[in-house]
Amino acid sequence: MPNSSSISEFLLLALADMRQLQLLHFWLLLGIYLAALLGNGLISTAVACHHHLNTPMYFFLLDLALLDLGCISTTLPKAMANALWDTRDISYAGCAAQVFLFVFLISAEYCILTIMSYDRYVAICKPLHYGTLMDSRACATMAAAAWATGVLYSLLHTANTFSLPLCQGNALDQFFCEIPQILKLSCSESDYLREIGFIIVSVLAIFGCFIFIVVSYVQIFRAVLRMPSEQGRHKAFSTCLPHLAVVSLFITTDFLAYLKPSSISSTSLDLVVSFLYSVVPPTLNPLIYSMRNQELKDAVRKMMSWTNISRGRLLICLNK
Protein backbone atom coordinates (compact mmCIF):
# COMPACT_ATOMS: atom_id res chain seq x y z
CA MET A 1 0.00 0.00 0.00
CA PRO A 2 1.29 3.52 -0.72
CA ASN A 3 2.36 5.83 2.09
CA SER A 4 1.99 9.60 2.18
CA SER A 5 5.46 10.17 0.76
CA SER A 6 4.66 8.12 -2.35
CA ILE A 7 1.22 9.63 -3.03
CA SER A 8 1.39 12.26 -5.77
CA GLU A 9 -2.36 12.64 -6.30
CA PHE A 10 -5.73 11.78 -4.81
CA LEU A 11 -8.79 10.41 -6.57
CA LEU A 12 -12.01 12.28 -5.86
CA LEU A 13 -15.43 10.70 -5.93
CA ALA A 14 -17.04 10.54 -9.36
CA LEU A 15 -20.49 12.11 -9.21
CA ALA A 16 -21.79 9.73 -11.91
CA ASP A 17 -20.60 6.91 -14.16
CA MET A 18 -22.72 7.70 -17.22
CA ARG A 19 -21.35 10.43 -19.50
CA GLN A 20 -24.77 12.08 -19.88
CA LEU A 21 -25.16 12.34 -16.10
CA GLN A 22 -21.65 13.75 -15.76
CA LEU A 23 -22.50 16.52 -18.23
CA LEU A 24 -25.80 17.13 -16.43
CA HIS A 25 -23.91 17.49 -13.14
CA PHE A 26 -21.49 19.90 -14.80
CA TRP A 27 -24.28 22.19 -15.99
CA LEU A 28 -26.07 22.03 -12.63
CA LEU A 29 -22.87 22.89 -10.74
CA LEU A 30 -22.10 25.65 -13.23
CA GLY A 31 -25.54 27.19 -12.70
CA ILE A 32 -25.14 27.07 -8.91
CA TYR A 33 -21.63 28.52 -9.14
CA LEU A 34 -22.71 31.40 -11.39
CA ALA A 35 -25.66 32.15 -9.09
CA ALA A 36 -23.31 32.29 -6.09
CA LEU A 37 -20.84 34.49 -7.96
CA LEU A 38 -23.61 36.84 -9.10
CA GLY A 39 -25.28 37.14 -5.69
CA ASN A 40 -22.12 37.62 -3.65
CA GLY A 41 -20.56 39.79 -6.34
CA LEU A 42 -23.55 42.13 -6.39
CA ILE A 43 -23.53 42.47 -2.60
CA SER A 44 -19.76 43.11 -2.52
CA THR A 45 -19.94 45.70 -5.27
CA ALA A 46 -23.02 47.42 -3.82
CA VAL A 47 -21.46 47.76 -0.36
CA ALA A 48 -18.12 48.92 -1.77
CA CYS A 49 -19.63 51.49 -4.16
CA HIS A 50 -22.38 53.09 -2.07
CA HIS A 51 -21.21 55.40 0.70
CA HIS A 52 -24.47 55.20 2.64
CA LEU A 53 -23.73 51.49 3.16
CA ASN A 54 -20.43 52.25 4.88
CA THR A 55 -21.68 51.03 8.27
CA PRO A 56 -20.37 48.19 10.47
CA MET A 57 -23.26 45.89 9.51
CA TYR A 58 -22.55 46.20 5.78
CA PHE A 59 -18.79 46.10 6.34
CA PHE A 60 -19.13 42.66 7.92
CA LEU A 61 -21.64 41.66 5.23
CA LEU A 62 -18.96 42.53 2.65
CA ASP A 63 -16.53 40.27 4.51
CA LEU A 64 -19.12 37.50 4.55
CA ALA A 65 -19.76 37.83 0.79
CA LEU A 66 -16.01 37.70 0.02
CA LEU A 67 -15.61 34.59 2.20
CA ASP A 68 -18.59 32.94 0.48
CA LEU A 69 -17.06 33.71 -2.92
CA GLY A 70 -13.79 32.14 -1.86
CA CYS A 71 -15.46 29.14 -0.25
CA ILE A 72 -17.52 28.09 -3.25
CA SER A 73 -14.62 28.85 -5.62
CA THR A 74 -12.44 26.43 -3.66
CA THR A 75 -14.64 23.37 -4.22
CA LEU A 76 -16.92 23.71 -7.25
CA PRO A 77 -14.49 24.58 -10.11
CA LYS A 78 -12.50 21.37 -9.61
CA ALA A 79 -15.71 19.32 -9.32
CA MET A 80 -17.01 20.92 -12.53
CA ALA A 81 -13.73 20.24 -14.35
CA ASN A 82 -13.78 16.59 -13.27
CA ALA A 83 -17.40 16.19 -14.42
CA LEU A 84 -16.71 17.90 -17.75
CA TRP A 85 -13.49 16.05 -18.60
CA ASP A 86 -14.46 12.72 -16.96
CA THR A 87 -11.51 12.77 -14.56
CA ARG A 88 -11.13 12.19 -10.82
CA ASP A 89 -7.57 13.15 -9.97
CA ILE A 90 -6.33 16.08 -7.93
CA SER A 91 -2.65 16.61 -7.16
CA TYR A 92 -1.28 16.21 -3.63
CA ALA A 93 -0.41 19.93 -3.50
CA GLY A 94 -3.80 20.84 -4.97
CA CYS A 95 -5.56 18.75 -2.34
CA ALA A 96 -3.54 20.37 0.46
CA ALA A 97 -4.33 23.83 -0.94
CA GLN A 98 -8.03 22.96 -1.17
CA VAL A 99 -8.11 21.76 2.44
CA PHE A 100 -6.26 24.85 3.67
CA LEU A 101 -8.45 27.33 1.78
CA PHE A 102 -11.73 25.63 2.63
CA VAL A 103 -10.99 25.32 6.36
CA PHE A 104 -9.65 28.88 6.45
CA LEU A 105 -12.70 30.36 4.73
CA ILE A 106 -15.26 28.34 6.72
CA SER A 107 -13.66 29.14 10.09
CA ALA A 108 -13.22 32.84 9.23
CA GLU A 109 -16.86 32.96 8.12
CA TYR A 110 -18.00 31.54 11.44
CA CYS A 111 -15.95 34.19 13.25
CA ILE A 112 -17.52 36.92 11.10
CA LEU A 113 -21.02 35.61 11.83
CA THR A 114 -20.22 35.71 15.56
CA ILE A 115 -18.97 39.30 15.25
CA MET A 116 -22.11 40.24 13.33
CA SER A 117 -24.25 39.00 16.23
CA TYR A 118 -22.22 41.25 18.56
CA ASP A 119 -22.75 44.16 16.16
CA ARG A 120 -26.52 43.64 16.24
CA TYR A 121 -26.43 43.32 20.04
CA VAL A 122 -24.61 46.64 20.46
CA ALA A 123 -26.83 48.38 17.88
CA ILE A 124 -30.07 47.34 19.59
CA CYS A 125 -29.16 46.94 23.26
CA LYS A 126 -26.54 49.70 23.59
CA PRO A 127 -27.44 52.22 20.85
CA LEU A 128 -25.90 55.19 22.70
CA HIS A 129 -22.50 53.46 22.77
CA TYR A 130 -22.68 52.05 19.23
CA GLY A 131 -20.51 54.74 17.64
CA THR A 132 -17.80 54.18 20.23
CA LEU A 133 -17.84 50.38 20.44
CA MET A 134 -18.23 49.82 16.68
CA ASP A 135 -16.10 52.57 15.16
CA SER A 136 -14.09 51.93 11.99
CA ARG A 137 -10.95 50.94 13.90
CA ALA A 138 -12.80 48.43 16.07
CA CYS A 139 -14.52 46.91 13.02
CA ALA A 140 -11.25 46.58 11.12
CA THR A 141 -9.57 45.00 14.15
CA MET A 142 -12.35 42.46 14.63
CA ALA A 143 -12.43 41.58 10.93
CA ALA A 144 -8.65 41.18 10.85
CA ALA A 145 -8.81 38.97 13.96
CA ALA A 146 -11.46 36.79 12.27
CA TRP A 147 -9.37 36.33 9.11
CA ALA A 148 -6.18 35.73 11.14
CA THR A 149 -7.97 33.15 13.30
CA GLY A 150 -9.09 31.35 10.16
CA VAL A 151 -5.53 31.29 8.78
CA LEU A 152 -4.02 29.98 12.04
CA TYR A 153 -6.76 27.39 12.53
CA SER A 154 -6.41 26.19 8.95
CA LEU A 155 -2.61 26.02 9.13
CA LEU A 156 -2.77 23.78 12.21
CA HIS A 157 -5.34 21.44 10.70
CA THR A 158 -3.73 21.25 7.26
CA ALA A 159 -0.21 20.70 8.60
CA ASN A 160 -1.39 18.02 11.01
CA THR A 161 -3.60 16.25 8.44
CA PHE A 162 -0.95 16.07 5.72
CA SER A 163 1.75 14.96 8.16
CA LEU A 164 -0.20 11.73 8.73
CA PRO A 165 1.21 8.58 7.12
CA LEU A 166 -1.34 7.40 4.57
CA CYS A 167 -1.44 3.69 3.73
CA GLN A 168 -5.09 3.06 2.82
CA GLY A 169 -4.82 4.09 -0.83
CA ASN A 170 -5.52 7.51 -2.33
CA ALA A 171 -9.26 7.41 -3.11
CA LEU A 172 -11.47 9.95 -1.32
CA ASP A 173 -15.22 9.35 -1.08
CA GLN A 174 -15.96 13.03 -1.60
CA PHE A 175 -16.14 15.54 -4.48
CA PHE A 176 -13.47 17.72 -2.84
CA CYS A 177 -10.59 17.16 -0.41
CA GLU A 178 -12.12 16.95 3.04
CA ILE A 179 -10.24 16.26 6.28
CA PRO A 180 -12.49 13.39 7.53
CA GLN A 181 -12.02 11.57 4.22
CA ILE A 182 -8.24 11.99 4.34
CA LEU A 183 -8.19 10.70 7.93
CA LYS A 184 -9.76 7.47 6.69
CA LEU A 185 -6.56 6.83 4.72
CA SER A 186 -4.32 7.16 7.79
CA CYS A 187 -2.47 4.13 9.13
CA SER A 188 -1.14 5.79 12.32
CA GLU A 189 -3.46 5.41 15.29
CA SER A 190 -1.67 8.02 17.43
CA ASP A 191 -1.56 10.66 14.68
CA TYR A 192 -5.18 9.91 13.82
CA LEU A 193 -6.20 10.44 17.46
CA ARG A 194 -4.21 13.69 17.53
CA GLU A 195 -6.20 15.09 14.61
CA ILE A 196 -9.43 13.87 16.21
CA GLY A 197 -8.36 15.80 19.31
CA PHE A 198 -7.91 18.92 17.17
CA ILE A 199 -11.39 18.42 15.74
CA ILE A 200 -12.91 18.01 19.23
CA VAL A 201 -11.25 21.24 20.39
CA SER A 202 -12.56 22.94 17.25
CA VAL A 203 -16.09 21.70 17.93
CA LEU A 204 -15.86 23.08 21.48
CA ALA A 205 -14.70 26.46 20.12
CA ILE A 206 -17.56 26.47 17.62
CA PHE A 207 -19.97 25.58 20.41
CA GLY A 208 -18.61 28.50 22.45
CA CYS A 209 -19.29 30.89 19.56
CA PHE A 210 -22.74 29.36 19.18
CA ILE A 211 -23.50 30.03 22.87
CA PHE A 212 -22.29 33.63 22.42
CA ILE A 213 -24.64 34.08 19.45
CA VAL A 214 -27.57 32.58 21.35
CA VAL A 215 -26.99 34.77 24.40
CA SER A 216 -26.66 37.84 22.17
CA TYR A 217 -29.97 37.14 20.48
CA VAL A 218 -31.74 36.45 23.76
CA GLN A 219 -30.71 39.94 24.86
CA ILE A 220 -31.65 41.38 21.45
CA PHE A 221 -35.15 39.90 21.44
CA ARG A 222 -35.76 41.03 25.01
CA ALA A 223 -34.77 44.59 24.04
CA VAL A 224 -36.85 44.51 20.85
CA LEU A 225 -39.99 43.27 22.62
CA ARG A 226 -39.68 46.16 25.08
CA MET A 227 -39.67 48.75 22.27
CA PRO A 228 -42.84 50.89 22.36
CA SER A 229 -42.81 51.60 18.63
CA GLU A 230 -44.05 48.92 16.24
CA GLN A 231 -41.99 50.51 13.46
CA GLY A 232 -38.86 50.27 15.63
CA ARG A 233 -39.54 46.60 16.35
CA HIS A 234 -40.04 45.90 12.65
CA LYS A 235 -36.78 47.65 11.73
CA ALA A 236 -34.85 45.79 14.43
CA PHE A 237 -36.25 42.44 13.32
CA SER A 238 -35.53 43.19 9.66
CA THR A 239 -31.81 43.66 10.44
CA CYS A 240 -31.58 40.63 12.75
CA LEU A 241 -33.63 37.92 11.05
CA PRO A 242 -31.44 37.59 7.91
CA HIS A 243 -28.33 37.16 10.06
CA LEU A 244 -30.12 34.67 12.28
CA ALA A 245 -31.27 32.71 9.22
CA VAL A 246 -27.71 32.61 7.81
CA VAL A 247 -26.30 31.47 11.18
CA SER A 248 -28.96 28.75 11.46
CA LEU A 249 -28.23 27.50 7.95
CA PHE A 250 -24.48 27.53 8.55
CA ILE A 251 -24.58 25.76 11.92
CA THR A 252 -27.23 23.22 10.91
CA THR A 253 -25.35 22.06 7.82
CA ASP A 254 -22.02 21.94 9.70
CA PHE A 255 -23.50 19.90 12.55
CA LEU A 256 -25.07 17.50 10.06
CA ALA A 257 -21.68 17.01 8.43
CA TYR A 258 -19.52 16.48 11.49
CA LEU A 259 -21.83 15.31 14.29
CA LYS A 260 -24.01 12.77 12.50
CA PRO A 261 -23.76 9.23 13.94
CA SER A 262 -21.21 7.04 12.18
CA SER A 263 -23.79 4.23 12.12
CA ILE A 264 -25.86 6.07 9.49
CA SER A 265 -22.85 7.19 7.46
CA SER A 266 -22.71 6.22 3.79
CA THR A 267 -21.00 7.55 0.68
CA SER A 268 -24.19 9.01 -0.79
CA LEU A 269 -25.26 10.57 2.53
CA ASP A 270 -21.79 12.04 3.13
CA LEU A 271 -21.89 13.51 -0.38
CA VAL A 272 -25.29 15.13 0.16
CA VAL A 273 -24.35 16.52 3.59
CA SER A 274 -21.02 17.92 2.33
CA PHE A 275 -22.86 19.57 -0.56
CA LEU A 276 -25.28 21.13 1.93
CA TYR A 277 -22.60 22.76 4.07
CA SER A 278 -20.06 23.66 1.36
CA VAL A 279 -22.28 24.85 -1.49
CA VAL A 280 -25.76 25.76 -0.22
CA PRO A 281 -24.84 28.51 2.33
CA PRO A 282 -22.59 30.54 -0.05
CA THR A 283 -25.34 30.37 -2.68
CA LEU A 284 -28.31 31.23 -0.44
CA ASN A 285 -26.67 33.83 1.84
CA PRO A 286 -26.99 36.71 -0.68
CA LEU A 287 -30.65 35.84 -1.26
CA ILE A 288 -31.38 35.68 2.48
CA TYR A 289 -29.73 39.03 3.16
CA SER A 290 -31.32 40.82 0.23
CA MET A 291 -34.90 39.61 0.84
CA ARG A 292 -35.61 41.82 3.88
CA ASN A 293 -33.00 44.54 3.39
CA GLN A 294 -34.51 47.43 1.46
CA GLU A 295 -31.29 49.51 1.53
CA LEU A 296 -29.32 46.70 -0.05
CA LYS A 297 -31.99 46.07 -2.69
CA ASP A 298 -32.09 49.79 -3.57
CA ALA A 299 -28.28 49.87 -3.88
CA VAL A 300 -28.29 46.85 -6.20
CA ARG A 301 -31.07 48.42 -8.33
CA LYS A 302 -29.09 51.66 -8.64
CA MET A 303 -26.00 49.71 -9.60
CA MET A 304 -27.94 47.76 -12.23
CA SER A 305 -29.45 50.98 -13.61
CA TRP A 306 -25.96 52.52 -13.87
CA THR A 307 -24.86 49.42 -15.75
CA ASN A 308 -27.78 49.69 -18.17
CA ILE A 309 -27.11 53.41 -18.74
CA SER A 310 -23.41 52.76 -19.38
CA ARG A 311 -24.28 49.94 -21.77
CA GLY A 312 -26.71 52.20 -23.64
CA ARG A 313 -24.09 54.94 -23.97
CA LEU A 314 -21.58 52.40 -25.23
CA LEU A 315 -24.02 51.14 -27.87
CA ILE A 316 -24.73 54.73 -28.97
CA CYS A 317 -21.00 55.41 -29.33
CA LEU A 318 -20.49 52.22 -31.30
CA ASN A 319 -23.40 53.06 -33.64
CA LYS A 320 -21.88 56.46 -34.32
C-alpha positions in Angstrom: 0.0 0.0 0.0 1.3 3.5 -0.7 2.4 5.8 2.1 2.0 9.6 2.2 5.5 10.2 0.8 4.7 8.1 -2.4 1.2 9.6 -3.0 1.4 12.3 -5.8 -2.4 12.6 -6.3 -5.7 11.8 -4.8 -8.8 10.4 -6.6 -12.0 12.3 -5.9 -15.4 10.7 -5.9 -17.0 10.5 -9.4 -20.5 12.1 -9.2 -21.8 9.7 -11.9 -20.6 6.9 -14.2 -22.7 7.7 -17.2 -21.4 10.4 -19.5 -24.8 12.1 -19.9 -25.2 12.3 -16.1 -21.7 13.7 -15.8 -22.5 16.5 -18.2 -25.8 17.1 -16.4 -23.9 17.5 -13.1 -21.5 19.9 -14.8 -24.3 22.2 -16.0 -26.1 22.0 -12.6 -22.9 22.9 -10.7 -22.1 25.6 -13.2 -25.5 27.2 -12.7 -25.1 27.1 -8.9 -21.6 28.5 -9.1 -22.7 31.4 -11.4 -25.7 32.2 -9.1 -23.3 32.3 -6.1 -20.8 34.5 -8.0 -23.6 36.8 -9.1 -25.3 37.1 -5.7 -22.1 37.6 -3.6 -20.6 39.8 -6.3 -23.6 42.1 -6.4 -23.5 42.5 -2.6 -19.8 43.1 -2.5 -19.9 45.7 -5.3 -23.0 47.4 -3.8 -21.5 47.8 -0.4 -18.1 48.9 -1.8 -19.6 51.5 -4.2 -22.4 53.1 -2.1 -21.2 55.4 0.7 -24.5 55.2 2.6 -23.7 51.5 3.2 -20.4 52.2 4.9 -21.7 51.0 8.3 -20.4 48.2 10.5 -23.3 45.9 9.5 -22.6 46.2 5.8 -18.8 46.1 6.3 -19.1 42.7 7.9 -21.6 41.7 5.2 -19.0 42.5 2.7 -16.5 40.3 4.5 -19.1 37.5 4.5 -19.8 37.8 0.8 -16.0 37.7 0.0 -15.6 34.6 2.2 -18.6 32.9 0.5 -17.1 33.7 -2.9 -13.8 32.1 -1.9 -15.5 29.1 -0.2 -17.5 28.1 -3.2 -14.6 28.9 -5.6 -12.4 26.4 -3.7 -14.6 23.4 -4.2 -16.9 23.7 -7.3 -14.5 24.6 -10.1 -12.5 21.4 -9.6 -15.7 19.3 -9.3 -17.0 20.9 -12.5 -13.7 20.2 -14.4 -13.8 16.6 -13.3 -17.4 16.2 -14.4 -16.7 17.9 -17.8 -13.5 16.1 -18.6 -14.5 12.7 -17.0 -11.5 12.8 -14.6 -11.1 12.2 -10.8 -7.6 13.1 -10.0 -6.3 16.1 -7.9 -2.6 16.6 -7.2 -1.3 16.2 -3.6 -0.4 19.9 -3.5 -3.8 20.8 -5.0 -5.6 18.8 -2.3 -3.5 20.4 0.5 -4.3 23.8 -0.9 -8.0 23.0 -1.2 -8.1 21.8 2.4 -6.3 24.8 3.7 -8.4 27.3 1.8 -11.7 25.6 2.6 -11.0 25.3 6.4 -9.7 28.9 6.5 -12.7 30.4 4.7 -15.3 28.3 6.7 -13.7 29.1 10.1 -13.2 32.8 9.2 -16.9 33.0 8.1 -18.0 31.5 11.4 -16.0 34.2 13.3 -17.5 36.9 11.1 -21.0 35.6 11.8 -20.2 35.7 15.6 -19.0 39.3 15.3 -22.1 40.2 13.3 -24.2 39.0 16.2 -22.2 41.2 18.6 -22.7 44.2 16.2 -26.5 43.6 16.2 -26.4 43.3 20.0 -24.6 46.6 20.5 -26.8 48.4 17.9 -30.1 47.3 19.6 -29.2 46.9 23.3 -26.5 49.7 23.6 -27.4 52.2 20.9 -25.9 55.2 22.7 -22.5 53.5 22.8 -22.7 52.1 19.2 -20.5 54.7 17.6 -17.8 54.2 20.2 -17.8 50.4 20.4 -18.2 49.8 16.7 -16.1 52.6 15.2 -14.1 51.9 12.0 -10.9 50.9 13.9 -12.8 48.4 16.1 -14.5 46.9 13.0 -11.3 46.6 11.1 -9.6 45.0 14.1 -12.4 42.5 14.6 -12.4 41.6 10.9 -8.6 41.2 10.8 -8.8 39.0 14.0 -11.5 36.8 12.3 -9.4 36.3 9.1 -6.2 35.7 11.1 -8.0 33.2 13.3 -9.1 31.4 10.2 -5.5 31.3 8.8 -4.0 30.0 12.0 -6.8 27.4 12.5 -6.4 26.2 8.9 -2.6 26.0 9.1 -2.8 23.8 12.2 -5.3 21.4 10.7 -3.7 21.2 7.3 -0.2 20.7 8.6 -1.4 18.0 11.0 -3.6 16.3 8.4 -1.0 16.1 5.7 1.8 15.0 8.2 -0.2 11.7 8.7 1.2 8.6 7.1 -1.3 7.4 4.6 -1.4 3.7 3.7 -5.1 3.1 2.8 -4.8 4.1 -0.8 -5.5 7.5 -2.3 -9.3 7.4 -3.1 -11.5 9.9 -1.3 -15.2 9.3 -1.1 -16.0 13.0 -1.6 -16.1 15.5 -4.5 -13.5 17.7 -2.8 -10.6 17.2 -0.4 -12.1 16.9 3.0 -10.2 16.3 6.3 -12.5 13.4 7.5 -12.0 11.6 4.2 -8.2 12.0 4.3 -8.2 10.7 7.9 -9.8 7.5 6.7 -6.6 6.8 4.7 -4.3 7.2 7.8 -2.5 4.1 9.1 -1.1 5.8 12.3 -3.5 5.4 15.3 -1.7 8.0 17.4 -1.6 10.7 14.7 -5.2 9.9 13.8 -6.2 10.4 17.5 -4.2 13.7 17.5 -6.2 15.1 14.6 -9.4 13.9 16.2 -8.4 15.8 19.3 -7.9 18.9 17.2 -11.4 18.4 15.7 -12.9 18.0 19.2 -11.3 21.2 20.4 -12.6 22.9 17.2 -16.1 21.7 17.9 -15.9 23.1 21.5 -14.7 26.5 20.1 -17.6 26.5 17.6 -20.0 25.6 20.4 -18.6 28.5 22.5 -19.3 30.9 19.6 -22.7 29.4 19.2 -23.5 30.0 22.9 -22.3 33.6 22.4 -24.6 34.1 19.4 -27.6 32.6 21.3 -27.0 34.8 24.4 -26.7 37.8 22.2 -30.0 37.1 20.5 -31.7 36.5 23.8 -30.7 39.9 24.9 -31.7 41.4 21.5 -35.2 39.9 21.4 -35.8 41.0 25.0 -34.8 44.6 24.0 -36.9 44.5 20.8 -40.0 43.3 22.6 -39.7 46.2 25.1 -39.7 48.7 22.3 -42.8 50.9 22.4 -42.8 51.6 18.6 -44.0 48.9 16.2 -42.0 50.5 13.5 -38.9 50.3 15.6 -39.5 46.6 16.3 -40.0 45.9 12.7 -36.8 47.7 11.7 -34.9 45.8 14.4 -36.2 42.4 13.3 -35.5 43.2 9.7 -31.8 43.7 10.4 -31.6 40.6 12.8 -33.6 37.9 11.0 -31.4 37.6 7.9 -28.3 37.2 10.1 -30.1 34.7 12.3 -31.3 32.7 9.2 -27.7 32.6 7.8 -26.3 31.5 11.2 -29.0 28.8 11.5 -28.2 27.5 7.9 -24.5 27.5 8.5 -24.6 25.8 11.9 -27.2 23.2 10.9 -25.3 22.1 7.8 -22.0 21.9 9.7 -23.5 19.9 12.6 -25.1 17.5 10.1 -21.7 17.0 8.4 -19.5 16.5 11.5 -21.8 15.3 14.3 -24.0 12.8 12.5 -23.8 9.2 13.9 -21.2 7.0 12.2 -23.8 4.2 12.1 -25.9 6.1 9.5 -22.9 7.2 7.5 -22.7 6.2 3.8 -21.0 7.6 0.7 -24.2 9.0 -0.8 -25.3 10.6 2.5 -21.8 12.0 3.1 -21.9 13.5 -0.4 -25.3 15.1 0.2 -24.3 16.5 3.6 -21.0 17.9 2.3 -22.9 19.6 -0.6 -25.3 21.1 1.9 -22.6 22.8 4.1 -20.1 23.7 1.4 -22.3 24.8 -1.5 -25.8 25.8 -0.2 -24.8 28.5 2.3 -22.6 30.5 0.0 -25.3 30.4 -2.7 -28.3 31.2 -0.4 -26.7 33.8 1.8 -27.0 36.7 -0.7 -30.7 35.8 -1.3 -31.4 35.7 2.5 -29.7 39.0 3.2 -31.3 40.8 0.2 -34.9 39.6 0.8 -35.6 41.8 3.9 -33.0 44.5 3.4 -34.5 47.4 1.5 -31.3 49.5 1.5 -29.3 46.7 0.0 -32.0 46.1 -2.7 -32.1 49.8 -3.6 -28.3 49.9 -3.9 -28.3 46.9 -6.2 -31.1 48.4 -8.3 -29.1 51.7 -8.6 -26.0 49.7 -9.6 -27.9 47.8 -12.2 -29.5 51.0 -13.6 -26.0 52.5 -13.9 -24.9 49.4 -15.7 -27.8 49.7 -18.2 -27.1 53.4 -18.7 -23.4 52.8 -19.4 -24.3 49.9 -21.8 -26.7 52.2 -23.6 -24.1 54.9 -24.0 -21.6 52.4 -25.2 -24.0 51.1 -27.9 -24.7 54.7 -29.0 -21.0 55.4 -29.3 -20.5 52.2 -31.3 -23.4 53.1 -33.6 -21.9 56.5 -34.3 
